[in-house]
Amino acid sequence: MSQQAVERALGRLVTDPAFRRRFYREPERASLELGLDLSAGELEALQRVPCLALAELAARLDDRLRRLSLPDEPATDD
């Protein structure tokens, strides 16, 4: 519904591997849990961004910009 929510979602998709995995399994639920008010169209558009592309971008980021992945939360996407 807002550009701010879309930008926040994109930021989390790039920097947070656990959120990225949850989003691609259950986008609506993952977004609601984060407090993102995204329309159905926005959710669909975000799902069209290849998960692998987001993971590859995340791997290129400085570690200080990424969220820590705990040992039971591998950073690689399935």
Secondary structure as UniProt FT lines:
FT   HELIX           3..15
FT   HELIX           17..25
FT   HELIX           27..33
FT   TURN            34..35
FT   HELIX           40..47
FT   HELIX           51..60
FT   HELIX           63..65
FT   TURN            71..72
//
